[in-house]
Amino acid sequence: MASFGDRIIRASKLDSNLYEEVEADKSAMGQAVTVVVLSSIAAGVGTVTTAGISGIVFGTIAALAGWIVWAFLTYFIGTRLLPEPQTKADYGELLRTIGFASSPGLIRVLGVIPFLQSIVFIIAGIWMLVAMIIAVRQALDYNSTLRAVGVCVIGWIVQGIIIVLLYWIIGNPIEGV
């Protein structure tokens, strides 16, 4: 079994073989969850000067929920709406690969440095999106990277709409803290 640290580095290096490895390794679910939590905490720490400590807690919870929703949307869109003939995947495979696609988000901890916050978050966001596209391509056995881009963009838009609706319905949970 590959070490956890090695997997994070390989995921951050956009190593497509890593995404194939965690897709097939059912025991990697705990590691994938840990990557999502650590990446979320890094984002919370990176915004602590603007969101405070409660931002870490709510950010971590929101990131975990977002990861689960994102994986479900990706699964549905990728296997039902935009499959290729050889596409086969299960929800767990997507959870594991997408979880490791959060690895580049660990750099968001550097956002705690005020003059670096915006640039670090932009870089991390782009890097995570590219990792996500690779993770989706590998998990759904796509030959086409463009199809993986389409799945990610559609999923991102749908997830964004859901987040906006939830925010509109329940308001900003951090305001009441």
C-alpha positions as CSV (number, residue, x, y, z in Angstrom):
1,M,0.0,0.0,0.0
2,A,1.3,3.4,-0.9
3,S,2.0,5.9,1.9
4,F,-0.5,8.6,2.5
5,G,2.0,11.4,2.0
6,D,3.2,9.9,-1.2
7,R,-0.3,9.7,-2.5
8,I,-0.9,13.4,-1.7
9,I,2.3,14.4,-3.5
10,R,1.4,12.3,-6.5
11,A,-2.1,13.7,-6.6
12,S,-0.8,17.2,-6.5
13,K,1.7,16.4,-9.3
14,L,-1.4,15.4,-11.3
15,D,-0.2,11.8,-11.7
16,S,-2.9,10.0,-13.6
17,N,-1.6,6.7,-12.3
18,L,-2.3,7.8,-8.7
19,Y,-5.9,8.4,-9.6
20,E,-6.2,4.9,-11.2
21,E,-4.6,3.5,-8.0
22,V,-7.0,5.1,-5.6
23,E,-9.9,4.3,-7.9
24,A,-9.1,0.6,-7.5
25,D,-8.1,0.7,-3.8
26,K,-11.3,0.5,-1.8
27,S,-9.2,0.9,1.4
28,A,-8.2,4.4,0.3
29,M,-11.6,5.9,1.3
30,G,-10.3,7.0,4.7
31,Q,-7.3,8.6,3.1
32,A,-9.6,10.4,0.6
33,V,-11.8,11.8,3.4
34,T,-8.7,12.9,5.3
35,V,-7.4,14.8,2.2
36,V,-10.7,16.6,1.9
37,V,-10.8,17.5,5.6
38,L,-7.1,18.7,5.6
39,S,-7.7,20.7,2.5
40,S,-10.8,22.3,4.0
41,I,-9.0,23.1,7.3
42,A,-6.1,24.6,5.2
43,A,-8.7,26.8,3.5
44,G,-10.2,27.7,6.8
45,V,-6.8,28.6,8.3
46,G,-6.0,30.6,5.1
47,T,-9.1,32.7,5.7
48,V,-9.0,32.9,9.5
49,T,-8.1,36.6,9.3
50,T,-11.4,37.3,7.4
51,A,-13.7,34.5,8.5
52,G,-12.4,33.8,12.1
53,I,-12.2,30.4,13.8
54,S,-15.9,29.6,13.0
55,G,-14.9,29.7,9.3
56,I,-12.7,26.7,9.8
57,V,-15.5,24.7,11.4
58,F,-18.2,25.6,8.9
59,G,-15.8,25.5,6.0
60,T,-14.8,22.0,6.8
61,I,-18.4,20.8,7.2
62,A,-19.3,22.5,3.9
63,A,-16.4,21.1,2.1
64,L,-17.2,17.5,3.2
65,A,-20.8,18.0,2.1
66,G,-19.7,19.6,-1.1
67,W,-17.4,16.7,-1.8
68,I,-20.2,14.2,-1.4
69,V,-22.6,16.2,-3.6
70,W,-19.9,16.8,-6.2
71,A,-19.1,13.1,-6.4
72,F,-22.8,12.2,-6.8
73,L,-23.3,14.8,-9.5
74,T,-20.2,13.7,-11.3
75,Y,-21.3,10.1,-11.0
76,F,-24.7,10.9,-12.4
77,I,-23.6,13.2,-15.2
78,G,-20.6,11.1,-16.1
79,T,-22.3,7.7,-16.2
80,R,-25.8,8.7,-17.2
81,L,-25.6,11.9,-19.3
82,L,-22.1,11.8,-20.8
83,P,-20.8,8.3,-20.7
84,E,-18.3,6.9,-23.2
85,P,-18.9,3.3,-24.4
86,Q,-16.3,1.9,-21.9
87,T,-17.4,4.1,-18.9
88,K,-18.0,2.1,-15.8
89,A,-17.6,3.4,-12.3
90,D,-19.3,3.3,-8.9
91,Y,-19.9,6.1,-6.4
92,G,-17.0,5.0,-4.2
93,E,-14.5,5.2,-7.0
94,L,-15.5,8.8,-7.6
95,L,-15.4,9.7,-3.9
96,R,-11.8,8.4,-3.7
97,T,-10.5,10.0,-6.8
98,I,-12.2,13.3,-6.2
99,G,-11.1,13.3,-2.6
100,F,-7.4,13.1,-3.7
101,A,-8.1,15.8,-6.3
102,S,-8.4,18.1,-3.2
103,S,-4.7,17.6,-2.4
104,P,-3.5,20.9,-4.1
105,G,-5.9,22.7,-1.8
106,L,-3.4,22.1,1.1
107,I,-1.5,25.2,-0.1
108,R,-4.5,27.4,0.9
109,V,-3.0,27.4,4.4
110,L,-0.6,30.0,3.0
111,G,-3.6,32.3,2.6
112,V,-3.1,33.3,6.2
113,I,-0.4,35.6,4.9
114,P,-2.6,38.6,4.0
115,F,-0.9,39.7,0.8
116,L,-0.8,36.2,-0.5
117,Q,-4.4,35.1,0.3
118,S,-6.1,35.9,-3.1
119,I,-3.3,34.6,-5.3
120,V,-2.9,31.4,-3.2
121,F,-6.6,30.7,-3.4
122,I,-6.7,31.4,-7.2
123,I,-3.8,29.1,-7.8
124,A,-5.2,26.4,-5.5
125,G,-8.6,26.6,-7.2
126,I,-7.2,26.2,-10.7
127,W,-4.8,23.4,-9.6
128,M,-7.7,21.5,-7.9
129,L,-9.9,21.9,-11.0
130,V,-7.2,20.4,-13.2
131,A,-6.7,17.6,-10.6
132,M,-10.5,17.1,-10.6
133,I,-10.6,16.8,-14.4
134,I,-7.8,14.1,-14.3
135,A,-9.6,12.3,-11.5
136,V,-12.9,12.2,-13.4
137,R,-11.2,11.1,-16.6
138,Q,-9.5,8.2,-14.8
139,A,-12.5,7.2,-12.6
140,L,-14.9,7.2,-15.5
141,D,-12.5,5.5,-17.9
142,Y,-12.8,8.3,-20.4
143,N,-10.5,8.5,-23.4
144,S,-11.6,12.2,-23.8
145,T,-10.2,14.8,-21.5
146,L,-12.7,17.2,-23.0
147,R,-15.6,15.0,-21.9
148,A,-14.2,15.1,-18.3
149,V,-14.0,18.9,-18.5
150,G,-17.7,18.9,-19.6
151,V,-18.7,16.7,-16.7
152,C,-16.8,18.9,-14.2
153,V,-18.2,22.2,-15.6
154,I,-21.8,20.9,-15.6
155,G,-21.3,19.5,-12.1
156,W,-19.8,22.7,-10.9
157,I,-22.7,24.8,-12.2
158,V,-25.3,22.5,-10.7
159,Q,-23.4,22.5,-7.3
160,G,-23.1,26.2,-7.4
161,I,-26.8,26.6,-7.9
162,I,-27.5,24.3,-5.0
163,I,-25.1,26.2,-2.8
164,V,-26.7,29.6,-3.7
165,L,-30.2,28.2,-3.0
166,L,-29.1,26.8,0.3
167,Y,-27.4,30.0,1.3
168,W,-30.5,31.9,0.2
169,I,-32.8,29.5,2.3
170,I,-30.7,29.2,5.5
171,G,-28.6,32.4,5.3
172,N,-25.0,32.7,6.3
173,P,-24.4,30.3,9.2
174,I,-21.3,32.2,10.2
175,E,-23.2,35.4,10.9
176,G,-25.0,33.9,13.9
177,V,-21.8,32.6,15.5
